[in-house]
Amino acid sequence: MTSTNINFLEQSVSKFQSLGPDDRLTVLALMYTEISDEIPAIALNDVPNERTANLVAQIQNLPQAEQLFALRQLLNQDEVGETAIPTEEYTSMNADDKLAFWYQLAQNLGTSIIGVPNDYIPSEKATEVVDLLNTPNIEDLVTFFKRVL
């Protein structure tokens, strides 16, 4: 059984990392909407810290087009160029803080954070990743998120 979880994790991480930034954001948004009720109880027992809250606030203060640009950059750390927000703050966070950061962002999707348009159709590759992540084991999903964020 453990090997299945490892295979699931490796396959999910690999497929997610092969996606472009927009597909990655789509997968994160879709997964959040599916599991938002279950995550806080096991993954976010502590209150959001000042660093994550500050970075979320910086993104919320950007116009929506710039929010999208900033989120793409956080998921594509290997790309160098202009940044809408200081990405060093994000890259210096540990896995738990990054998970809390994305969770806080997701809670504001469609309100103070740009949401996925209602008519948006995810790519086939993004849909594959979402289907792969459709597991009843929330701990596996949390581990996945910590690996890819």
C-alpha positions as CSV (number, residue, x, y, z in Angstrom):
1,M,0.0,0.0,0.0
2,T,2.8,2.4,0.8
3,S,4.3,1.9,-2.7
4,T,1.0,3.0,-4.2
5,N,1.1,6.2,-2.2
6,I,4.7,6.8,-3.4
7,N,3.8,6.0,-7.0
8,F,0.7,8.3,-6.7
9,L,2.9,11.1,-5.3
10,E,5.7,10.8,-7.8
11,Q,3.3,10.6,-10.7
12,S,1.2,13.5,-9.5
13,V,4.2,15.7,-8.7
14,S,5.9,14.9,-12.1
15,K,2.7,15.6,-14.1
16,F,2.0,18.8,-12.1
17,Q,5.6,20.1,-12.7
18,S,5.3,19.5,-16.4
19,L,2.3,21.9,-16.6
20,G,2.6,25.5,-17.6
21,P,1.9,28.2,-14.9
22,D,-1.7,28.7,-15.9
23,D,-2.5,25.0,-15.8
24,R,-0.8,24.8,-12.4
25,L,-2.9,27.6,-11.1
26,T,-6.0,25.9,-12.5
27,V,-5.2,22.6,-10.8
28,L,-4.6,24.4,-7.4
29,A,-7.8,26.3,-7.7
30,L,-9.9,23.2,-8.7
31,M,-8.3,21.1,-6.0
32,Y,-9.0,23.8,-3.4
33,T,-12.7,23.9,-4.3
34,E,-12.9,20.1,-4.0
35,I,-11.1,19.7,-0.6
36,S,-11.4,23.0,1.1
37,D,-13.7,21.7,3.9
38,E,-11.2,19.0,4.8
39,I,-7.9,20.7,4.7
40,P,-8.0,23.1,7.6
41,A,-8.6,20.4,10.2
42,I,-5.4,18.5,9.4
43,A,-3.1,20.9,7.6
44,L,-3.6,24.3,9.1
45,N,-4.0,23.9,12.8
46,D,-2.1,27.2,13.4
47,V,-3.1,30.7,12.7
48,P,-1.6,32.2,9.5
49,N,1.6,33.9,10.3
50,E,2.6,37.5,9.5
51,R,4.7,36.5,6.5
52,T,2.0,34.6,4.7
53,A,-0.6,37.1,5.5
54,N,1.6,40.0,4.3
55,L,2.3,38.2,1.0
56,V,-1.4,37.5,0.5
57,A,-2.2,41.2,1.2
58,Q,0.5,42.3,-1.4
59,I,-1.2,40.1,-4.0
60,Q,-4.7,41.3,-3.1
61,N,-3.6,44.9,-3.5
62,L,-2.6,44.3,-7.1
63,P,-4.9,44.8,-10.1
64,Q,-6.3,41.4,-11.2
65,A,-4.1,41.1,-14.3
66,E,-1.0,41.7,-12.1
67,Q,-2.3,39.2,-9.6
68,L,-2.3,36.5,-12.2
69,F,1.2,37.6,-13.3
70,A,2.5,37.4,-9.7
71,L,0.9,34.0,-9.0
72,R,2.5,32.7,-12.3
73,Q,5.8,33.9,-11.1
74,L,5.5,32.2,-7.7
75,L,4.9,28.9,-9.4
76,N,7.7,29.4,-12.0
77,Q,10.6,30.3,-9.8
78,D,13.1,29.4,-12.5
79,E,12.0,32.2,-14.8
80,V,13.9,35.4,-14.3
81,G,12.5,38.8,-15.0
82,E,10.3,41.6,-13.7
83,T,8.3,40.6,-10.7
84,A,5.0,42.1,-9.4
85,I,5.9,41.2,-5.8
86,P,9.2,40.2,-4.1
87,T,9.4,36.5,-4.8
88,E,12.3,36.0,-2.2
89,E,9.7,36.3,0.5
90,Y,7.9,33.3,-0.9
91,T,11.0,31.2,-1.8
92,S,12.2,31.6,1.8
93,M,9.0,30.1,3.3
94,N,9.0,26.5,4.5
95,A,6.5,24.0,3.0
96,D,3.9,24.5,5.8
97,D,4.0,28.3,5.2
98,K,3.6,27.9,1.5
99,L,0.7,25.6,2.0
100,A,-0.9,28.2,4.3
101,F,-0.2,31.0,1.8
102,W,-1.9,29.2,-1.1
103,Y,-4.8,28.2,1.2
104,Q,-5.3,31.8,2.2
105,L,-5.2,32.9,-1.4
106,A,-7.7,30.2,-2.4
107,Q,-10.1,31.3,0.3
108,N,-10.3,34.6,-1.5
109,L,-10.6,33.3,-5.1
110,G,-13.2,35.2,-7.0
111,T,-13.4,38.0,-4.4
112,S,-10.1,39.9,-3.6
113,I,-8.1,37.3,-5.7
114,I,-8.7,36.7,-9.4
115,G,-10.7,33.5,-9.8
116,V,-10.9,31.0,-12.5
117,P,-13.4,32.3,-15.1
118,N,-16.7,30.3,-15.2
119,D,-16.2,29.5,-18.9
120,Y,-12.6,28.4,-18.5
121,I,-11.9,24.9,-19.7
122,P,-8.8,23.3,-18.2
123,S,-6.3,21.7,-20.6
124,E,-6.3,18.0,-21.0
125,K,-3.0,17.8,-19.0
126,A,-4.5,19.8,-16.2
127,T,-7.6,17.6,-16.1
128,E,-5.4,14.5,-15.9
129,V,-3.6,15.9,-12.9
130,V,-6.9,16.8,-11.2
131,D,-8.3,13.3,-11.9
132,L,-5.1,11.8,-10.5
133,L,-5.4,13.9,-7.4
134,N,-9.0,12.7,-6.9
135,T,-8.1,10.6,-3.9
136,P,-10.0,10.1,-0.7
137,N,-6.6,10.3,1.2
138,I,-6.3,14.0,2.3
139,E,-2.9,13.3,3.8
140,D,-1.6,12.3,0.4
141,L,-2.9,15.5,-1.1
142,V,-1.3,17.6,1.6
143,T,2.0,15.9,0.9
144,F,1.5,16.5,-2.8
145,F,0.9,20.3,-2.2
146,K,3.9,20.6,0.1
147,R,6.1,19.0,-2.7
148,V,4.9,21.2,-5.5
149,L,4.5,24.6,-3.9
